[in-house]
Amino acid sequence: MRTILVLVRKDFQNFFRNKAAVSLTFIVPFAMIWLFGNIFGVNKKDSGPSGIPLAVVNASDNPAAVKLVEALQAEKSFRVWTKFVNPDKSTRPLTEDDLRPMLREAGADVHFALVIPADLVSATGFGLHLKILSNPRNEIETQTVNGILQKTIFTTIPQLLGQSLQSSAKRLIGDDRFKQFNGAIAGAVSSAFGGDKEQIQQSIEAGDFGLGTALGGAGKTPANAADATASTDVLSRIVRIENEQVVGAQVKSPFATSIVGGWAMQFLLFAVSASAASLFRERDAGIFQRVLAAPVTRAQILWGKFLYGVSIGLVQLIVLFFAGRILFGIEVEKHLGLLILVCTFAAAACTSFGMLLAAVAPNAEAANGMATFLIMLMSALGGAWFPISIMPAFIQQFSKLTLVYWSMEGFSAVLWAGNSFVQVLPILGILGGITAVVMTIAVWRFNRGKIFE
């Protein structure tokens, strides 16, 4: 037994000497649990997404429209945009003409917009008219936003309808006579069913005619699924909501088009990092000493590794996208030229990341440990696993610092939005800038390190 315990102690000592193994066993899981806990709102009073950008245009002069905008602004899941920022930083109210270019813009934060038209309240009947514009790049995000948006609208609608009736009646019979009418109704309700007359009259003047209770509106939860369905059916007949998909309406396989790029980037990062870690194996095998004995410089070795990584990364991305074409029907051919360009820049950024890991890590094990942690972190933050919009606002600030985010933006701009070269150029510029900065640091570290000794 003593011998076994000695062997166990030896294994523990070797384990704790291996920093990569320790980080993969403890640090990486801890960081992932913390990240997922914050994303999904564990221990938060209000679970669920927060701060999803929603553009709102109010073209109606009806007081009910203001109430609807206020209800959307009070919804914590949304970050409501009602202003357009001019080039000189001045602002003006958003208009419907602003929305479509905003939703089509490559790298745009806003993917959904609500238009409250001038004919919000029907002039010929009893009902409301709204319009929803969308760029539904991610199915999870789209379903989440549509659910919360419809909940907010339908919760507010009963009171909005009541207020609309109040406003119409005031115009018809005059304010004084209408107050007398409301007072008479409040007195009759108070006498027949009890309650304070003044409170009842205030509720009526606020637009509450009991529609909220009857239709499952604010303050009322349907008793069962049948009641909830009936409430939705009634409201859907009263409220006419136009849905316009501004971007991606012609995409044949929308869900696959939006997610395959994220999967491809994650696999590419692991492949490129493993390739960069091969520098340590070549060092240990003495290959660098033999190569440097020839008329070859350190810089040439590094740039040779870089070009190899870009080449293998480009081939891997194209193969994975064609696999998506065969399996899921992603339209690759008609965007092939621009897709290859974006894949080249994405592969270059990933390769520079792998080179940096090899430059700062002391050995292959440490490089692999850091790679696993950073790849999982960038994939989660960059939107490869779930939509960025459902993350807390403070985490979303870090998303745009990852190469996964900008690579996916490039894939979406080409395959989803069908953007031109000029429209994709800013994304390519950012990926190129990431590559240049990271490779500069990596080459500097390689020249100061001992990997070639």
SULNORZI-V713822 format. One line per field, one symbol per residue. ss: DSSP state (~ for helix, > for strand, _ for the rest). psi: psi as a letter, one per 40 degrees, with the letter a starting at -180 (. if undefined). burial: + if it has 24 or more other ideal C-beta (glycine too) atoms within 12 Angstrom, else -. Layout:
ss->???
psi->???
burial->???
This chain:
ss->_~~~~~~~~~~~~~~~~_~~~~~~~~~~~~~~~~~~~~~____________>>>>>>>____~~~~~~~~~~~~___>>>>_>>>_____>>>__~~~~~~~~~_______>>>>>____>______>>>>>>>____~~~~~~~~~~~~~~~~~~~~~~~~~~~~~~~~~~~_~~~~~~~~~~~~~~~~~~~___~~~~~~~~~_____~~~~__________~~~~~~~~~~~~~~>>>>>>>________~~~~~~~~~~~~~~~~~~~~~~~~~~~~~~~__~~~~~~~____~~~~~~~~~~~~~~~~~~~~~~~~~~~~~~~____~~~~~~~~~~~~~~~~~~~~~~~~~~~~___~~~~~~~~~~~~~~~~~~~_____~~~__~~~~~~~___~~~~~~~~~~~~~~____~~~~~~~~~~~~~~~~~~~~~~~~~~~~_____
psi->dddddddddddddddedgdddddddddddddddddddddefheidgiiiifhhhhhhheiehdddddddddddehdeihhheihhideeiiiiiiddddddddehheidheiihhgidfdhheeahiihihhiiggdhddddddddddddddddddddddddddddddddddeiddddddddddddddddddeiihdddddddddeeheeddddefahehhididdddddddddddddhhhhhhhdiedehdgdddddddddddddddddddddddeeddddddeedddddedighiddddddddddddddddddddddddddddddefhgddeeddddddddddddddddddddddddeididdddddddddddddddddeeddiideeiidddddedeeiddddddddddddddefiidddedddddddddddddddddddddddeaede.
burial->-------------------+--++---+---+--+--++--------+++++++++++++-++++-+++-++--++++++++-+---------+-+-+++-++++++++++++++++--++-----++++++++++++-+++-+++-++++++++++++++++++++-+------------+--++--+----------++-+++++++-++--++++------------++-++--++-+---++++--+-++-+++++++++++++++++++++++++-++----+---------+--++--++-+++-+++-+++-+++-++--+-+++--+--++++++++++++++++++++++++-++++++++++++++++++++++++++++++--++--+--++++++++++++++++++---++--++-+++-++--++--++-++--+-++-
